[in-house]
Amino acid sequence: MFTSFLRPNNLSKKMMRVIFSIYLGVTCLITSMQFLSEYLKTQDSILNELKQLEETVHDPISTSLWQYNQKQLDALIDGLIKMPIIEGVDIFDKNAKNIISKRSYTPASVPLSIFDTKSDLNWALNNEKVLLGSLTLYSSSEVVLDRVLFGFSLIAMTAIIKLSILFWLFIWAFDRYLASPLKELMSQLNKVQLSQNISERINLSNIENNELSLLQGHMNKMLSAMERDRERLLEDEQAKRNWLEETVAKRTEALQILNEKLKELATKDSLTGTLNRGSFFERTQHLLVLSQRQKSSVSFILMDLDYFKLINDTYGHFTGDKVLIHFTDTIQTFLRKSDLIGRLGGEEFAIFLPDTGIDDAFQLADKIRKTIRNAILEVDGKTVTYTVSLGIESSEPKDHLISELFKRADLKLYGAKEKGRDRVEK
C-alpha cells in the first residue's frame, strides 16, 4: 500500500498523494516555525543570562585587573568556562589587547553559530571611572539546541504520530469511497470491452447516488448508442468493402511509387543531389558507431565555398546554383562508393570518409582544393572561378557522436577562413 502511494498508477491514489503531501508540507512548515521560534526565544534567554553573569562577575574581574592579581583572575575565568552556557571568555585591556582568551571547545569542534555579550570593565577612583578593559562572554548554538532539543522532540513525535494516523485514515477513506468503486468500474468496462455480447451493460454494486452513479448512467447510454451505431456500421460495411478493396489495390500501387519518390526527396538535396543535412548526420552517426566497434578511424571534411555571396550578387542566383552543382559533381569524381557527401546548408558541404586517417583525408582535401581553384565554369557566356576552404578532423576512440567531429572540423574550417581561405586545415 505504501509503495503504491509513492508511485500511484491511478487517479484516486494520485489525489490521495497530493492531499497528503500538502498536509505533510504544511505540518513540516508549522513544526519548523515552532522550532525556529523556540530556538530564537531560548537564544534571547541565554543572552539575558550572559548579561546577568557579566553583572555578577564584573566587580571581581575588575578588582583582579586593578590589583594585577593574575591568579585570582585565572580562577574566575576557569569558573566561568565551566558554566553550561559559557563557550568562551575574552578579556581585553584598555588598548584592546587580548589579556585572556579561553574556549570550552577545541579548534576541531567549533560550534556552527556563536553569539556573545560584551561590557566594559571599570574601576572607581576618586569618584571617577577608570577604564580597565572589556569582558566578552560567548555562547553558541549547541547550548541553545541542548535546551530546545527535548521540547522539539516532543513536537516532532506528536507530528509524526498525527501524520501516521492521518495517513492510514486517508488510505482507508480513499480506498472505501473512491478507489474501490473506480476499480470495479474499470473492471466492468474491461469486461464490456472484451465481451462478444454487445448488449452488456455496467452495473456497479452498492453504488450511492453520487457522481459515480451518474457516470454509470452516462456510460450505459453511451454503450446503447454505440450498439445502435455498430449495427448501422455493419450494414454499411459490407456494401463498402468491395469498393474499398478495389480502390485500395489501385492506391497501393500508386503509393508505393510515390513513397519511393518521397523517400528520395526526404534524404537528398533537391539542387545538388547530395544527402541533405538530416540524412547525412543520421547515416554518418551510424557509420561512426560501426567504425568505433571495429576500431577503425574515420575522417570528416567540412567545406565552405569562399565568397559565395559575392558570386550570387555578381552573377545572380542561377549562376550560384550552377556553381554548387559543379562543385558537388567535381567532388564526387574523387570519392569512393563508401564515402558520403552531404550539403549542410547554403554553400557548406561535408564529406565522411570511412577507414581513412587524417593524412589520407588531407591529401584528398588538398586535391579537391586544387581542382576547384583551377576549374573554370562557363555559365551563359560568363566565366566563373571560385575557391573552397576545408577543415579536416579524424575520429578518436572517445568519439561517439558525429556532432563531436563536426564541431572540431568546423573549428579547423574557421581557421582556414581566418588564414586567408583557399586552404586546408587539419
N, C-alpha and C positions, 0 to 999 in steps of 0.2 A: 504493500500500500504506500509506504514512504517513497519507494523508488518511482512508482507511477506518479506520485505527487511532484517529484523533482523533474521528471520527464513525461509530462502529460501527453497523451495521444488522442484526447477527445476534448470537446468543448467544456463539459462540466468540470473536469479536473483543471483545465486551464483557468476557468473562472475562479475555482476554489484557490488555486495557487496565487492568482492576482490579489484576491481579497485578503488572504492570509499574509501575503508578502507585504501588502500595505499596512496591515495591523502590526506585523513584525517590525517594519521600518519605523512606525510611529512609536511603538514601545521602546525600541532601541534609542530613538531620539530623546524621548522623555527621560529614560533612565540615564542617558549620557548627560542631559541637562541637570538632573538631580545630583549626579556625581560631581559635575563641574561646580555647581552651586555649593555643595558641601565642601569641596576642596578649597574654593576661594574663601568661604566663611572660616574654615579651620586655619587657613594661612593667615587671615587677619587676626584670629585669636592668638596664634603663635607670635605674630609681630607685637601684639599688645603685651604678651608675656615677656618677650625680649626687652621691650621698653621698661617693664617693671623691674626686670633683672638689672638693667642698666642703672636704674634709680637706686636699687639696693646696693650694688657693688661700686657705685660712683665714688662715694666718700672713701671707702677703704683703699681703692686703687689710687685715688688722688693723694691720699696720705702716704702711700708707699712710694709714689713718684716724688713727692715733695721731700720725703726723708731719705730718698735713694736706698730704700730697703728692698733690694732685688729678691731676697729670699722670700719675704712676705708677698711680694708681687707675683712671683712664680707660683706660690701656693694658692693664691687667689685664682690665677688663670687656670691651674690644674683643676681646681674645684669647679670652675665654670665649664671646662671642657667635658667633665664627667656628667654634666646635667643632660637629660634626654633630649632637650630641644636645642642644645647648642652644638653646632657643627664646626665652629671655628671662632677664634678671637684674635683681633689685631689691636695693638696699642701703638700709636704714633706720638712722637714728641711734637712740640710746638712748631718745629720746622718741617713737619710731615715726614720725618724719618722714622722708619719702622723700628720699634723697640722690641716688641714681642709679636710673633705670629705663630699660632698653633692651630692645628686642624685635627678633628677626630677621625678623618678618613685618610687613606693613602692616595698618592697621585694616580694609582691604577684604578681606583674606585671612586672617582669624583661623581657626586650626585648630578642628575640631569638638570636640576634647577636650584639655584642658591639665591636667597634673599637676605637682607641684613638691615640692621638699625644702627645708627651712629650718633654719638653725643660727645660734647666737649668735656674735657677734664680740667677743672679749675681749682684754685686754692685761694681762700680768702685771707688777705694780708692787709692789715690797716684799713679794713672796710673796703678793700678793692679786690677785684677778682684777677688772679694771675693765671693766664692760660698755660697749662702744663702739657696739653696734647689732646688726643682724641681716642675714644674707645669704640670699636666696631664689633658687634656680635652677629654671627652668621647662623642661619638655619637653612634647611633645604627641603626639597620636595619629598624626600624619603621620610622625613619627620611628619609631614602632612599626611602622606599616604598611610603611614603606620596608624595614624589616628582615625582616618576615614575608612580604612580597609574593612573593619568589621561591619560598620553601618552599610557600606556599599555591598558587601557580600550578602547581607540580608535583603537589600533591594534587588540584587541580581537573582538571588534564589527565588524570591517572590515572583519576579518577572518570568523566570524560566518555568515555574510551576503553572502560572496563568497561561503562558504560551502553550505548554504541553496539553493542558486541559482543553483549551480552545481549539488546538489543532485537531484533536480527536473529535471534538464536537462538530467542527467544520466538516471533517471527513464523513461523520455519520449523517449529518443533515444533507449534504450534497448527494451522498450515495442514496439516501432514502427518498428524497424528493425530486432529484434531477437525474443523477447518473443511472439508477436502475430503470426508471421509465424510459429514458432515452436509449438505453441498451436494448430493452425489449422492443422499442420502436424500430431500431436499426435491424434487429433480428427478424422481425416480421417483414420489413422492407426487403431484406435479402431473400426471405422465403417467397415473397410475391414475385421478385425478380427472377428467381430460378424455377418457379412453378410453371408447368405447362398449361395450367388452368388459368385462363385469362380473367375468370370471374372471381379470383381470390382477392380478399379484402383484409385490411388491417383491423384487428380487434384487440386493443390493449386491455389487460386485466387490472381491476381495482383503480380505474382512472377517475380522477376527480374532475369537477367542472372548472378547468383551467386552460392555460394556453396549449397544453399537450392534447387535451380533448378537442380543441378547435383545430389543431394541426392534424389530428387523426381524421376529422371530418373532411377537411380540405384535401387531404391525400386520397381518401376514398372517392371523393368526387373527381379528382384528377385521374384516378385509375379507371373510373367508369367512362370518363371522356376518352381516355386512351384506348379502352376496349372498343368503343364505337369507331374511333378513328382507325384502329387497326383493321377492323372488318372492312371499312371502306378502302383502305390501302391495299388489302389483299385482293379485293375485286379489281382495283386499277392496275395492280402489279402484273397480273397475268397478261393483260391487254398490252402493256408497255414492254414486257420482257423481250418479245421477239424483235420489236423495233429497236430496242436498246442494244441487243446483241449484234444486230446488223450494223448499227451506227458505230458501236464500239470497235468492231472489226476494222471498219474503214478509218476511223480516227486513230486507232493504234498504229497503223502503218504510217500515217502522216506524222504522228507524234514522234515515232522513232527517228524519222528523218529530221524533224525539227530539233529533237533533243541532241542529235549529233552536231547540228549546226550551233545550237546554243552552247554546247559543251566547249566547242572550239572558240566561240566568241568570248566565253567566260574566262578562258585561260590565255588567250592570245591578245596582243596589242593590235588594234584594227589597222594601224598605219604600217607598222614595220613587220608584222607577222611574228614577232618575238613574244616570249612569255610576258604577261603583264606582271605588275608588282606583286599582287597577292599570290598568284600561281607560282611565280619564281621563288618567293620566300618559302612557300609551302613545300615545294619539291626539294629545294636545296637543304631545308631543315631535315627532311627525311634522309637525304644522301649524307649529310654531316653526321647524323647519328649512326648510320651504317658504317661510315668510314672510321668513326671512333671505336666501334665494336671490332672492326678488322684491323685497328691500329695502323691505319694508313693516313697520310696527310692530304689535305685539300687546300686549294688556293682560291682566293676571292679577289677579282679585279673590278674596281669601281672606276667608271669612265665618265667624263663630262666634256661635252664639246665646248671649245673655247670661243667666247664672244658670239654665242649662237643668237642672242637677241639682236646683235648688230646685223647678222645675216638676214634675219626676219625684217628688221627695219629698213635695210638697204635694198634687198631683192624681193621682199614680200613673203608671206607665209607659204605660198605654193612652192617657192624655191626652198624654203626652210624644210618643208616636208620631204622634198626630193633629196636634200642633204641627209636627213635622218634615214631614209631608205637606202641611200648609197652607203652610209656608214655601217648599217647592220648587214647589208649584203657583202660588204668588204670584209667585215669581221668573220662572218660565217665561213669564209674560204679558208680561214686558219684553224677552225675548231674541229675537234673530234666529235663522233656521234655521241659520246658520253658527256661532252661538255654542254652546259646550259647557258643561254644568254637571255637576258630579260631587260625590258625597258621599265625603269623605276619611276619615271616621270619626266616630262619635258625632254631635255637633251641629256638626261642622266641614264646610263646603262650599266649593267653588271654582267660579269662572266663568272661561272662557277666551274672550277677545274678539279675533278676527282683524281686521286692518285697523282698529285702534282705538287712538287716542292716549290719553295719560293724562288729558286734560281731559274727553273724552267718557266715558271709563271712570268718572271721578269723578262726573259728572252721573248716570250710570246707577246707580252705587253709592248715591249720596245719595237718589235716587228710591226705590230698594229699601228703604233705611233708614227713610225717612219713611213709606212704605206699611206696612211691618211695625210700626212704632211706633203707627200709627193703627188698625191692624187689631184686630178683636175676634173671638175664636173661641169658639163655644159648643160645649161637649162635655158631654153628659149633664146638661144644665141648669146647667153651671158656665161662667162667663165667664172666659176666659183671655186675658191680654195678655202680650206679650213684646217684646223688642228684639234688635237684632243689631249687632255691631261688625264693621267691614270694613277691610281693608288692601289698597291698590292698588299695583301695580307694572307698569311698561311695559318692553318689551324694549329692549335696546341692541345695537348692531352686534356687540359682543363676546360676546353671549349665544348659546350653542349648546346648552345643556341646560335643560330646563323646570324642573329642580330649582333652578337659579340664581334664576329668577323666583320660585319658591315660597319660597325662603329669605328673599328680600328682602321679599316680601309678608307673610310670617309676622312679620318684624320690625315692619312697619307695623301689622299686626293687634295685636301685643303693645303697641305704642304706643297704639292706640285703647283697649285694655283698661286700660292704666295711666292714661289721661286721663279715665276715668270711664265707659267703654262707651257704647253707642248713638251711635257717631260713625264717621266715615270718615277714614282717614289715608292720604295719598298721598306 
